[in-house]
Amino acid sequence: MHLKTEDISRIEIEYDSGVIPPPYSHVFKLKIGFGKNFLDTNLELFYTDREELSEEDIFNEGFSLNDDYQFQGEVPKVWEQPLKELYAKSKWSNNKLDEEGGISVLAKDLHGKISRTVPLNQQDWQFFAQDYIQSIYELNKKEAPLTISYLIQKPDENADIKITVKFAIRKVEVVVNGQDKEMEWEKAKELLGFVFLPDYDYDQAKERKPDQNGEFIDCGDGYWHNMQKGVFNIDDSFDAKSRIKAGFRKLI
């Protein structure tokens, strides 16, 4: 049953990573209530099936022994409309999730009606949930806003570009050669998607800002990668590097 979007008072998003092995396997539940000036939010995220892993196994994959996370608080109302738009456009299945895992959604309306179902557009819901959780991390000071830096240094062209993505307020700040510029949220998300597709060779990366000719990118961790020599497309059928270069050039 699909409730009327305008009547919804609460949405719960539940996720299970399914067959993904530990230490990556996890589950989470997002409870989101629509208030007057904010979204009343509760997050419970737990990593699963780690009992048979050694501490070294967990550390080697970039995790810690305390990766579970819980939050209860207020999220800015700017997230309400995107969530309701996603609900409104979604199509649903009455089937339960299988061993592959995924997202299920519970919606409750102002009249007390409840709908529990599985969205067919799983990827859209997973992307939304990831972004929403990132906003919680920013609000709770677990993580700082993501800043991507891009540098073009050529005899006939110079550009120093910074994009700061503030998930907490769904806002993108762009600075090009010291000048503020505007960028739409969805355009920024599309560019970020390209940025994190290639393989980055950290053996060639530099911690100092480059001063030689070329094009370079810092993905937010302080390491500068040469776009020509240190960044490699993983999929031969999709040239993510060209999309990255074009995306940043559009901001100049």
C-alpha positions as CSV (number, residue, x, y, z in Angstrom):
1,M,0.0,0.0,0.0
2,H,1.3,3.4,-1.0
3,L,0.3,6.1,1.4
4,K,-0.4,9.7,0.3
5,T,2.9,11.5,0.4
6,E,1.4,14.7,1.8
7,D,-0.1,12.7,4.8
8,I,3.1,10.9,5.8
9,S,4.3,11.7,9.3
10,R,7.1,9.2,9.7
11,I,9.4,7.0,7.6
12,E,11.6,4.2,8.8
13,I,14.4,2.9,6.5
14,E,15.9,-0.4,7.4
15,Y,18.9,-1.9,5.6
16,D,20.7,-5.2,5.6
17,S,24.0,-5.6,3.7
18,G,23.1,-9.3,3.0
19,V,25.9,-11.6,1.8
20,I,28.6,-8.9,2.0
21,P,31.3,-10.5,4.3
22,P,32.6,-9.0,7.6
23,P,34.0,-6.6,8.6
24,Y,31.9,-4.8,6.0
25,S,28.6,-6.5,6.7
26,H,26.2,-4.3,8.6
27,V,22.6,-3.3,9.3
28,F,21.0,0.0,10.1
29,K,17.7,1.5,10.9
30,L,16.8,5.1,10.3
31,K,13.6,6.5,12.0
32,I,12.6,9.9,10.6
33,G,9.7,11.9,12.0
34,F,8.5,15.0,10.2
35,G,8.3,17.9,12.7
36,K,7.6,21.6,12.1
37,N,11.1,22.9,11.9
38,F,13.3,19.8,11.7
39,L,13.3,16.0,11.2
40,D,13.3,14.0,14.4
41,T,15.8,11.3,13.7
42,N,17.1,8.1,15.3
43,L,19.9,6.1,13.7
44,E,21.1,2.6,14.9
45,L,24.0,1.1,12.8
46,F,25.6,-2.1,13.7
47,Y,28.4,-4.2,12.1
48,T,27.7,-7.9,12.0
49,D,29.4,-11.3,12.0
50,R,32.8,-10.1,13.2
51,E,33.1,-12.8,15.9
52,E,35.4,-15.0,13.8
53,L,37.7,-12.2,12.7
54,S,40.9,-11.2,14.5
55,E,41.5,-7.6,15.5
56,E,44.2,-7.5,12.9
57,D,41.7,-8.6,10.2
58,I,39.4,-5.8,11.2
59,F,42.2,-3.1,11.4
60,N,43.7,-4.2,8.0
61,E,40.4,-3.3,6.3
62,G,40.4,0.2,7.8
63,F,37.9,-0.5,10.6
64,S,38.1,-0.2,14.3
65,L,36.7,-2.4,17.1
66,N,34.0,0.2,17.8
67,D,32.4,1.0,14.5
68,D,28.7,0.7,15.7
69,Y,27.0,4.1,15.8
70,Q,23.9,5.5,17.3
71,F,22.3,9.0,17.0
72,Q,19.1,10.6,18.2
73,G,18.5,14.3,17.4
74,E,17.4,16.8,14.9
75,V,18.3,16.9,11.2
76,P,17.6,20.1,9.2
77,K,14.2,20.3,7.5
78,V,16.0,20.7,4.1
79,W,16.1,16.9,3.9
80,E,12.3,16.5,4.2
81,Q,11.3,17.4,0.6
82,P,13.9,15.1,-1.1
83,L,12.8,12.2,1.1
84,K,9.1,12.7,0.3
85,E,9.9,13.1,-3.4
86,L,11.8,9.8,-3.3
87,Y,8.8,8.1,-1.6
88,A,6.4,9.6,-4.1
89,K,8.2,8.4,-7.2
90,S,9.0,4.9,-5.8
91,K,7.4,1.7,-6.9
92,W,7.0,-1.1,-4.4
93,S,7.2,-4.9,-4.0
94,N,5.3,-7.0,-1.5
95,N,8.1,-9.5,-1.5
96,K,10.5,-9.8,1.5
97,L,14.2,-9.2,1.1
98,D,16.3,-12.2,0.3
99,E,19.9,-13.1,1.2
100,E,21.2,-10.3,-1.0
101,G,19.8,-7.8,1.5
102,G,18.7,-4.3,0.7
103,I,16.3,-1.7,2.0
104,S,12.8,-2.0,3.3
105,V,10.6,1.0,4.2
106,L,7.9,1.6,6.7
107,A,5.7,4.7,6.3
108,K,3.1,6.0,8.8
109,D,0.6,8.7,8.0
110,L,-1.4,11.3,10.0
111,H,-4.3,8.9,10.2
112,G,-2.4,6.1,11.8
113,K,-2.2,4.0,8.6
114,I,1.1,2.0,8.2
115,S,2.7,0.6,5.1
116,R,5.6,-1.8,5.2
117,T,7.1,-2.7,1.8
118,V,10.3,-3.0,-0.3
119,P,11.2,-0.3,-2.9
120,L,12.0,-1.5,-6.4
121,N,14.4,1.4,-6.8
122,Q,16.8,0.0,-4.2
123,Q,19.8,2.1,-5.4
124,D,17.9,5.4,-5.0
125,W,17.0,4.6,-1.5
126,Q,20.5,3.3,-0.6
127,F,22.1,6.5,-2.0
128,F,19.6,8.6,-0.1
129,A,20.2,6.7,3.2
130,Q,24.0,7.0,2.8
131,D,23.7,10.8,2.2
132,Y,21.4,11.2,5.2
133,I,23.7,9.2,7.5
134,Q,26.6,11.4,6.3
135,S,24.5,14.5,7.3
136,I,24.2,12.9,10.8
137,Y,28.0,12.3,11.0
138,E,28.5,16.0,10.2
139,L,25.9,17.2,12.6
140,N,27.3,15.1,15.4
141,K,30.9,16.1,14.6
142,K,31.9,12.5,13.7
143,E,33.1,13.7,10.3
144,A,33.9,17.1,8.8
145,P,32.3,18.2,5.5
146,L,34.0,16.6,2.4
147,T,36.3,19.0,0.5
148,I,37.7,18.0,-2.9
149,S,40.5,20.0,-4.4
150,Y,41.4,20.2,-8.1
151,L,44.5,21.9,-9.5
152,I,45.2,22.8,-13.2
153,Q,48.7,24.1,-13.8
154,K,49.6,24.5,-17.5
155,P,51.4,27.2,-19.5
156,D,48.1,28.5,-20.9
157,E,45.7,27.5,-18.1
158,N,45.7,27.8,-14.3
159,A,42.9,27.0,-11.9
160,D,42.7,26.2,-8.2
161,I,39.2,24.7,-7.4
162,K,37.8,23.6,-4.1
163,I,34.4,21.9,-3.7
164,T,33.0,21.5,-0.1
165,V,30.0,19.3,0.2
166,K,28.0,20.0,3.3
167,F,25.6,17.1,3.7
168,A,24.1,18.4,6.9
169,I,22.5,21.3,5.1
170,R,22.5,19.9,1.5
171,K,24.7,22.7,0.3
172,V,27.7,22.9,-2.0
173,E,30.4,25.6,-1.6
174,V,32.7,26.1,-4.6
175,V,35.7,28.4,-4.7
176,V,37.6,28.9,-8.0
177,N,40.8,30.9,-7.9
178,G,39.5,32.5,-4.7
179,Q,36.1,33.4,-6.1
180,D,32.9,31.9,-4.8
181,K,30.7,30.1,-7.4
182,E,27.4,28.2,-7.3
183,M,26.8,24.5,-7.9
184,E,23.6,22.6,-7.7
185,W,23.5,19.7,-5.2
186,E,22.7,17.1,-7.8
187,K,25.5,18.2,-10.1
188,A,27.9,18.0,-7.2
189,K,26.8,14.6,-6.3
190,E,27.2,13.5,-9.9
191,L,30.8,14.8,-10.0
192,L,31.5,13.1,-6.6
193,G,30.3,9.8,-8.1
194,F,32.9,10.2,-10.9
195,V,35.6,11.2,-8.4
196,F,35.3,8.0,-6.4
197,L,35.1,5.6,-9.4
198,P,38.8,5.4,-10.5
199,D,41.7,3.6,-8.8
200,Y,44.2,6.0,-7.1
201,D,47.8,5.0,-6.8
202,Y,48.9,6.2,-3.4
203,D,52.5,5.1,-4.0
204,Q,52.7,8.0,-6.4
205,A,50.6,10.5,-4.4
206,K,52.2,13.5,-2.8
207,E,51.2,15.2,0.5
208,R,52.5,18.6,-0.7
209,K,50.5,20.7,-3.1
210,P,52.1,20.2,-6.5
211,D,54.0,23.0,-8.2
212,Q,54.7,21.3,-11.5
213,N,52.6,21.4,-14.7
214,G,49.7,19.0,-14.9
215,E,46.3,18.3,-13.4
216,F,46.0,17.1,-9.9
217,I,43.2,16.0,-7.5
218,D,43.0,15.7,-3.7
219,C,40.0,13.6,-2.8
220,G,39.7,15.0,0.7
221,D,42.4,13.0,2.5
222,G,45.4,15.3,1.9
223,Y,47.0,13.3,-0.9
224,W,47.5,14.8,-4.3
225,H,47.2,12.5,-7.3
226,N,48.5,13.3,-10.8
227,M,45.5,12.8,-13.1
228,Q,47.9,11.7,-15.9
229,K,50.1,9.2,-14.0
230,G,48.4,8.3,-10.7
231,V,44.7,7.8,-11.5
232,F,43.4,4.8,-13.5
233,N,39.9,3.9,-14.8
234,I,38.8,0.6,-13.4
235,D,36.3,-0.1,-16.1
236,D,37.6,0.2,-19.7
237,S,34.1,0.9,-21.0
238,F,33.7,4.0,-18.9
239,D,36.2,6.9,-18.8
240,A,35.7,8.3,-15.4
241,K,38.9,10.4,-15.6
242,S,37.5,12.4,-18.5
243,R,34.3,13.0,-16.6
244,I,36.2,14.3,-13.7
245,K,38.3,16.6,-15.8
246,A,35.3,17.9,-17.6
247,G,33.3,18.4,-14.4
248,F,35.9,20.5,-12.8
249,R,36.5,22.5,-16.0
250,K,32.8,23.5,-16.1
251,L,33.4,25.3,-12.8
252,I,36.1,27.6,-14.2
